[in-house]
Amino acid sequence: MIRQAQLSNGIRVVMEPMDNLRSVSIGVWVNAGSVYEAGADAGISHFIEHMVFKGTGRRSAADIAAEMDAVGGNLNAFTAKECTCFYAKVLDENLPLAVDMLSDITLHPALDEQEMEKEKRVVVEEILMSEDSPEDKAFETAGSAYYRGTALASAILGTPETVSAFTRDQVLSYMARRYVTGNTVIACAGSFRPETLLPLLEEAFGDCPRGEGDMLKEKEPRAGKKWLFVQKDTEQVNACLMLPGYRLDTPENFALAVLSNALGGSMSSRLFQKIREELGLAYSVYTYPMAYRDTGAICLYFGSGEKQAARTLELALTELDKLRTGGLTEAEFLRSRAQLKGSFLLGMEGSGAHMNAIGKRLLLQNKEFTIEDTLSAIECVTMDRVNGILEHVLSPRRAVLAAVGRTRSVQKDMKPILDRWMGR
């Protein structure tokens, strides 16, 4: 059973005891991500995620790694566009250590200037690695164009120029604004007792700077009927098509998930069966939905050889049109909904998945997550509801496509196909 509490300083806590486990996962969730960055701060949330592991006032970077390794646990973090999460997974007997380490790195990072200079180089290499990945480049280019004019267009990693220029004072100033009690949620799931956990949290996080929470109100993207070609020396053409979706707090997201499964989210999907299995035009072709607090999208990706790229694109767009005008068949709908239910339940096995679900839901939506509510929402999806979102989701009116490839001849071949489709 999920419980909520609040520390004396205002930090919200969400807990899900799970008696059948020996593990416990705990995460510190902060409203800090690329949507809160502007100008010279681009990439600073992600840079802070790196820097907290480089040492604190009580622990060196080696100490942090050794203490967690000594108990067989896992300490890590990730940065998204709307939040940052620092988390640990340990045996239940080591929960006090996990709480102490998470509070130490998030509240008392040393931010040593020499370590900062080294980590700047590491993050720049990470940016360059992403630039060298044609799949990542296609997604980043499409996303920047689709969300143009909104904070979601910003890259999580920042740029080599902004990262290289970060100063200690700049990092401290950003943390003083974002790393405050009102912007923080602590989530815990697994083998623990709330009456034991809460005193640990009170002691460990009692000196978190107080402050009101603030969440950015996102603008709805206005981009549409746009496509971009990025020239890169790759063997394949990598393409990402972005189409409208829904914000996090809307029931249509469940219908969209069923639709995505049927279109390209599984091995039995239309795109996978047609493009890969039947015609062998691509090794990788898939779709997936993504949702943010105030907006969302569905992405279609494929990687195909230069000679097959235009044909692959044409077939993908044809399948979109067939689905938009004809809808799902009953067999597709039932299979896709069952797959969504099964994959959700399988994905929720383990304390880490539960911690992520309850923490993210409370931070970004200020709501409580339960498996039962999610299953009910999936089961309430009907074929009519899925077919009812097709015009909004699959219309070319707000489509953005980015393709990454080696030769301009690919662009020449793809352009008339896109012009015809986007002109509808």
C-alpha positions as CSV (number, residue, x, y, z in Angstrom):
1,M,0.0,0.0,0.0
2,I,1.4,3.4,-1.0
3,R,1.7,6.0,1.7
4,Q,2.6,9.7,1.6
5,A,4.3,11.8,4.2
6,Q,6.0,15.2,4.5
7,L,9.2,15.9,6.3
8,S,9.2,18.8,8.8
9,N,11.0,21.0,6.2
10,G,8.3,20.3,3.5
11,I,10.0,17.6,1.4
12,R,7.3,15.2,0.2
13,V,7.9,11.5,0.7
14,V,6.1,8.7,-1.1
15,M,6.5,5.1,0.1
16,E,5.5,1.6,-1.1
17,P,6.5,-1.2,1.3
18,M,6.8,-4.6,-0.5
19,D,7.1,-7.4,2.0
20,N,8.0,-10.1,-0.6
21,L,11.4,-8.5,-1.5
22,R,14.8,-8.2,0.1
23,S,15.8,-5.1,-1.9
24,V,14.8,-1.5,-1.3
25,S,15.1,1.3,-3.8
26,I,15.2,4.9,-2.8
27,G,15.4,8.0,-5.0
28,V,15.7,11.7,-4.6
29,W,13.7,13.5,-7.4
30,V,14.3,17.1,-8.1
31,N,12.5,19.6,-10.5
32,A,15.8,20.2,-12.3
33,G,16.2,19.5,-16.0
34,S,16.9,21.1,-19.4
35,V,13.5,22.9,-19.5
36,Y,14.7,25.0,-16.6
37,E,17.9,26.1,-18.3
38,A,18.4,29.1,-20.4
39,G,21.4,30.5,-22.3
40,A,24.7,29.8,-20.6
41,D,23.0,27.2,-18.2
42,A,22.3,24.8,-21.1
43,G,23.3,21.3,-19.8
44,I,23.9,22.4,-16.2
45,S,21.3,19.9,-14.7
46,H,23.1,17.0,-16.3
47,F,26.5,18.4,-15.3
48,I,25.4,18.5,-11.7
49,E,24.3,14.9,-11.9
50,H,27.9,14.1,-12.8
51,M,29.5,16.3,-10.3
52,V,27.7,15.0,-7.2
53,F,29.6,11.7,-7.6
54,K,33.0,13.4,-7.6
55,G,33.1,13.9,-3.9
56,T,31.4,15.6,-0.9
57,G,32.7,17.2,2.3
58,R,32.8,13.7,3.9
59,R,33.5,11.4,1.0
60,S,35.9,11.3,-2.0
61,A,34.7,9.9,-5.3
62,A,36.5,6.7,-4.5
63,D,34.8,6.5,-1.1
64,I,31.4,6.9,-2.7
65,A,32.1,4.0,-5.1
66,A,33.7,1.8,-2.5
67,E,31.1,2.2,0.2
68,M,28.3,1.2,-2.1
69,D,30.2,-1.6,-3.8
70,A,31.0,-3.0,-0.3
71,V,27.3,-3.8,0.2
72,G,26.6,-4.9,-3.3
73,G,24.4,-2.0,-4.0
74,N,23.9,0.4,-6.9
75,L,24.1,4.2,-6.7
76,N,23.3,6.2,-9.8
77,A,21.4,9.1,-11.3
78,F,19.8,10.3,-14.5
79,T,18.7,13.6,-15.9
80,A,15.6,14.1,-18.1
81,K,14.1,17.2,-19.6
82,E,11.8,17.9,-16.6
83,C,13.6,16.3,-13.7
84,T,16.8,14.8,-12.2
85,C,16.7,11.6,-10.1
86,F,19.5,10.3,-7.8
87,Y,18.8,6.8,-6.6
88,A,20.2,3.7,-4.8
89,K,19.2,0.1,-4.6
90,V,20.4,-2.0,-1.7
91,L,19.5,-4.8,0.6
92,D,17.0,-3.8,3.2
93,E,19.6,-3.9,6.0
94,N,21.7,-1.2,4.1
95,L,18.9,1.3,3.8
96,P,20.5,3.7,6.4
97,L,23.6,3.8,4.2
98,A,21.7,4.5,1.1
99,V,19.8,7.4,2.8
100,D,23.0,8.9,4.1
101,M,24.8,8.6,0.8
102,L,22.0,10.2,-1.2
103,S,21.7,13.1,1.2
104,D,25.4,13.6,1.2
105,I,25.8,13.8,-2.6
106,T,22.7,15.8,-3.3
107,L,23.0,18.3,-0.4
108,H,26.8,18.5,0.1
109,P,28.7,18.0,-3.1
110,A,32.2,19.3,-2.9
111,L,32.2,20.8,-6.5
112,D,35.9,20.9,-6.5
113,E,37.1,23.1,-9.3
114,Q,39.8,20.7,-10.5
115,E,37.3,17.9,-10.6
116,M,34.9,20.2,-12.5
117,E,37.5,20.8,-15.2
118,K,38.0,17.1,-15.6
119,E,34.3,16.4,-15.7
120,K,33.7,19.1,-18.2
121,R,35.9,17.2,-20.6
122,V,34.0,14.0,-19.8
123,V,30.6,15.5,-20.5
124,V,31.9,17.1,-23.7
125,E,33.0,13.7,-24.8
126,E,29.5,12.4,-24.0
127,I,28.1,15.1,-26.2
128,L,30.4,14.2,-29.1
129,M,29.5,10.5,-28.6
130,S,25.9,11.4,-29.0
131,E,26.7,13.5,-32.1
132,D,28.4,10.5,-33.6
133,S,25.3,8.3,-33.1
134,P,23.1,8.8,-36.2
135,E,20.1,7.5,-34.3
136,D,20.6,9.9,-31.4
137,K,21.2,12.7,-33.9
138,A,18.0,12.0,-35.8
139,F,16.0,12.1,-32.5
140,E,17.7,15.2,-31.2
141,T,17.2,17.1,-34.5
142,A,13.6,16.1,-34.8
143,G,12.9,17.0,-31.2
144,S,14.5,20.4,-31.4
145,A,12.5,21.2,-34.5
146,Y,9.2,19.8,-33.2
147,Y,9.5,21.7,-29.9
148,R,11.0,24.8,-31.5
149,G,10.0,27.9,-29.4
150,T,9.6,25.9,-26.2
151,A,12.0,24.9,-23.4
152,L,11.6,21.3,-24.5
153,A,13.7,22.0,-27.6
154,S,16.8,22.3,-25.5
155,A,19.2,19.3,-25.4
156,I,19.7,17.6,-22.0
157,L,23.4,17.5,-22.4
158,G,23.9,21.1,-23.4
159,T,26.6,22.1,-25.9
160,P,30.4,21.8,-25.7
161,E,30.6,25.6,-25.5
162,T,28.2,25.9,-22.5
163,V,29.5,23.0,-20.6
164,S,33.1,24.1,-21.1
165,A,32.3,27.5,-19.6
166,F,30.5,26.4,-16.4
167,T,31.9,27.9,-13.2
168,R,31.5,26.8,-9.6
169,D,29.5,29.9,-8.7
170,Q,27.2,29.2,-11.7
171,V,26.6,25.6,-10.5
172,L,26.0,26.8,-6.9
173,S,23.6,29.5,-8.1
174,Y,21.5,27.0,-10.1
175,M,21.4,24.5,-7.3
176,A,20.3,27.2,-4.9
177,R,17.3,27.9,-7.2
178,R,16.3,24.4,-8.0
179,Y,17.6,22.1,-5.2
180,V,15.1,23.2,-2.5
181,T,12.5,21.5,-0.4
182,G,9.5,22.5,-2.6
183,N,11.2,21.0,-5.7
184,T,12.1,17.7,-4.0
185,V,10.4,14.4,-3.7
186,I,11.8,11.3,-2.0
187,A,10.4,7.9,-3.2
188,C,11.1,4.6,-1.6
189,A,9.9,1.1,-2.5
190,G,10.7,-2.4,-1.4
191,S,11.6,-4.0,1.9
192,F,11.4,-1.3,4.6
193,R,9.1,0.1,7.3
194,P,7.9,3.7,7.0
195,E,8.2,4.2,10.7
196,T,11.9,3.4,10.4
197,L,12.5,5.3,7.1
198,L,11.0,8.6,8.1
199,P,13.3,9.4,11.1
200,L,16.3,8.5,8.8
201,L,15.1,11.0,6.2
202,E,14.3,13.7,8.8
203,E,17.9,13.5,10.1
204,A,19.6,13.2,6.7
205,F,17.6,15.8,4.7
206,G,16.8,18.2,7.5
207,D,19.3,20.8,6.2
208,C,17.9,20.8,2.6
209,P,17.5,24.5,1.7
210,R,13.9,25.6,2.1
211,G,12.1,27.0,-0.9
212,E,8.9,27.0,-2.8
213,G,8.5,24.5,-5.7
214,D,8.0,25.9,-9.1
215,M,7.2,23.9,-12.3
216,L,7.5,25.4,-15.7
217,K,4.3,25.8,-17.7
218,E,5.2,24.5,-21.1
219,K,3.9,25.9,-24.4
220,E,2.3,23.7,-26.9
221,P,4.6,23.2,-29.8
222,R,3.6,25.0,-33.0
223,A,6.0,23.4,-35.4
224,G,4.6,21.4,-38.3
225,K,5.1,20.2,-41.9
226,K,8.8,20.5,-41.5
227,W,11.7,18.2,-42.4
228,L,15.4,18.4,-42.0
229,F,18.4,16.5,-43.5
230,V,21.6,16.2,-41.6
231,Q,24.6,15.2,-43.7
232,K,26.8,12.6,-41.9
233,D,29.1,9.8,-43.1
234,T,27.0,6.8,-42.2
235,E,26.1,3.6,-43.9
236,Q,22.5,4.0,-43.2
237,V,19.9,6.7,-43.4
238,N,18.4,7.2,-39.9
239,A,15.1,9.0,-39.8
240,C,12.8,10.1,-37.0
241,L,9.3,11.3,-37.6
242,M,7.5,13.1,-34.7
243,L,3.8,13.5,-34.5
244,P,1.4,15.0,-31.9
245,G,0.7,13.1,-28.6
246,Y,-0.7,14.0,-25.3
247,R,0.5,15.5,-22.0
248,L,1.1,13.3,-19.0
249,D,-2.1,13.8,-17.2
250,T,-4.5,12.7,-19.9
251,P,-6.3,9.3,-20.3
252,E,-5.7,9.5,-24.1
253,N,-2.1,8.4,-23.3
254,F,-3.3,4.9,-22.8
255,A,-5.1,4.8,-26.1
256,L,-1.9,6.2,-27.7
257,A,0.2,3.5,-26.1
258,V,-2.2,0.8,-27.6
259,L,-2.0,2.6,-31.0
260,S,1.8,2.7,-30.8
261,N,2.0,-1.0,-30.1
262,A,-0.1,-1.8,-33.1
263,L,1.8,0.6,-35.4
264,G,5.4,-0.1,-34.5
265,G,5.8,-0.9,-30.9
266,S,6.1,-4.7,-31.1
267,M,7.3,-7.5,-33.4
268,S,3.7,-8.1,-34.6
269,S,3.1,-4.4,-35.4
270,R,2.3,-3.1,-38.9
271,L,5.6,-1.4,-39.5
272,F,7.8,-4.2,-38.2
273,Q,5.9,-6.9,-40.2
274,K,5.8,-4.9,-43.4
275,I,9.1,-3.1,-43.5
276,R,11.4,-5.7,-41.8
277,E,9.8,-9.1,-42.0
278,E,8.0,-8.9,-45.4
279,L,10.3,-6.7,-47.4
280,G,13.6,-6.7,-45.4
281,L,14.2,-2.9,-45.9
282,A,15.3,-2.1,-42.4
283,Y,16.8,-3.9,-39.4
284,S,15.3,-1.4,-36.9
285,V,11.9,0.2,-37.2
286,Y,9.7,1.2,-34.3
287,T,7.4,3.7,-32.7
288,Y,7.0,4.9,-29.1
289,P,5.0,7.7,-27.3
290,M,6.5,10.2,-24.9
291,A,4.6,12.5,-22.6
292,Y,5.6,15.6,-20.7
293,R,3.7,17.7,-18.1
294,D,2.1,19.9,-20.7
295,T,2.5,18.2,-24.1
296,G,3.6,15.0,-25.8
297,A,4.4,13.3,-29.1
298,I,4.7,9.9,-30.8
299,C,8.0,9.1,-32.6
300,L,8.5,6.8,-35.6
301,Y,12.1,5.7,-36.3
302,F,13.8,3.6,-39.0
303,G,17.3,3.0,-40.1
304,S,17.7,1.9,-43.7
305,G,20.3,1.7,-46.4
306,E,20.7,4.6,-48.8
307,K,19.1,2.8,-51.7
308,Q,16.1,1.6,-49.6
309,A,15.6,4.8,-47.5
310,A,13.1,6.5,-49.8
311,R,11.1,3.3,-50.3
312,T,11.1,2.7,-46.5
313,L,9.8,6.2,-45.8
314,E,7.1,5.8,-48.4
315,L,5.9,2.6,-46.9
316,A,5.9,4.0,-43.4
317,L,3.8,7.0,-44.4
318,T,1.5,4.7,-46.4
319,E,0.9,2.6,-43.2
320,L,0.2,5.8,-41.3
321,D,-2.4,6.8,-43.8
322,K,-4.0,3.4,-43.9
323,L,-4.3,3.4,-40.1
324,R,-5.6,7.0,-40.0
325,T,-8.4,6.3,-42.5
326,G,-9.2,2.7,-41.7
327,G,-8.4,2.4,-38.0
328,L,-7.3,-0.7,-36.1
329,T,-8.8,-4.1,-36.7
330,E,-10.4,-5.7,-33.7
331,A,-7.6,-8.4,-33.6
332,E,-4.9,-5.7,-33.6
333,F,-6.6,-3.8,-30.9
334,L,-7.1,-6.7,-28.6
335,R,-3.5,-7.9,-29.2
336,S,-2.0,-4.5,-28.6
337,R,-4.0,-3.8,-25.4
338,A,-3.0,-7.2,-24.0
339,Q,0.6,-6.6,-24.9
340,L,0.5,-3.2,-23.1
341,K,-0.9,-4.8,-20.0
342,G,1.6,-7.6,-20.0
343,S,4.6,-5.4,-20.7
344,F,3.5,-3.0,-18.0
345,L,3.2,-5.8,-15.4
346,L,6.5,-7.4,-16.3
347,G,8.2,-4.0,-16.2
348,M,6.9,-3.4,-12.7
349,E,8.7,-6.4,-11.2
350,G,11.2,-5.1,-8.8
351,S,11.6,-2.3,-6.2
352,G,13.4,0.0,-8.7
353,A,10.5,0.1,-11.1
354,H,8.0,0.9,-8.3
355,M,10.3,3.6,-6.9
356,N,10.5,5.2,-10.3
357,A,6.8,5.1,-10.9
358,I,5.7,6.6,-7.6
359,G,8.5,9.2,-7.5
360,K,8.0,10.5,-11.0
361,R,4.2,10.6,-10.7
362,L,4.3,12.6,-7.4
363,L,7.0,15.0,-8.6
364,L,5.6,15.8,-12.1
365,Q,1.9,15.3,-11.6
366,N,1.4,15.7,-7.8
367,K,-0.6,12.5,-7.9
368,E,-0.3,9.0,-6.4
369,F,0.6,6.1,-8.6
370,T,-0.9,2.6,-8.2
371,I,-0.6,-0.4,-10.3
372,E,-4.4,-1.0,-9.9
373,D,-5.2,2.4,-11.3
374,T,-2.9,1.9,-14.3
375,L,-4.3,-1.5,-15.1
376,S,-7.8,-0.1,-14.9
377,A,-6.9,2.7,-17.2
378,I,-5.5,0.2,-19.7
379,E,-8.5,-2.0,-19.5
380,C,-10.8,1.0,-20.1
381,V,-9.2,1.6,-23.5
382,T,-11.7,0.7,-26.2
383,M,-11.3,0.3,-29.9
384,D,-13.4,3.4,-30.4
385,R,-11.2,5.4,-28.1
386,V,-8.1,4.4,-30.1
387,N,-9.7,5.1,-33.4
388,G,-10.9,8.4,-32.0
389,I,-7.4,9.8,-31.6
390,L,-6.1,8.8,-35.1
391,E,-6.8,12.1,-36.8
392,H,-5.1,14.1,-34.0
393,V,-2.1,11.8,-33.8
394,L,-1.4,10.7,-37.4
395,S,-2.3,13.8,-39.3
396,P,0.7,15.3,-41.3
397,R,-0.4,18.9,-40.3
398,R,2.1,19.0,-37.4
399,A,4.6,16.4,-38.5
400,V,8.4,16.9,-38.2
401,L,10.9,14.6,-39.8
402,A,14.7,14.6,-39.4
403,A,16.9,12.3,-41.5
404,V,20.6,11.7,-41.0
405,G,22.5,10.4,-44.0
406,R,25.7,10.5,-46.1
407,T,24.6,11.8,-49.5
408,R,22.3,14.5,-50.7
409,S,20.9,12.1,-53.3
410,V,18.9,10.5,-50.4
411,Q,17.4,13.9,-49.6
412,K,16.5,14.3,-53.3
413,D,14.7,11.0,-53.3
414,M,12.9,11.5,-50.0
415,K,11.8,15.1,-50.6
416,P,8.9,14.5,-53.1
417,I,7.5,11.7,-50.9
418,L,7.4,14.0,-47.9
419,D,6.1,17.0,-49.9
420,R,3.2,14.9,-51.1
421,W,2.4,13.5,-47.7
422,M,2.8,16.8,-45.8
423,G,0.8,18.6,-48.4
424,R,-2.4,16.7,-47.6
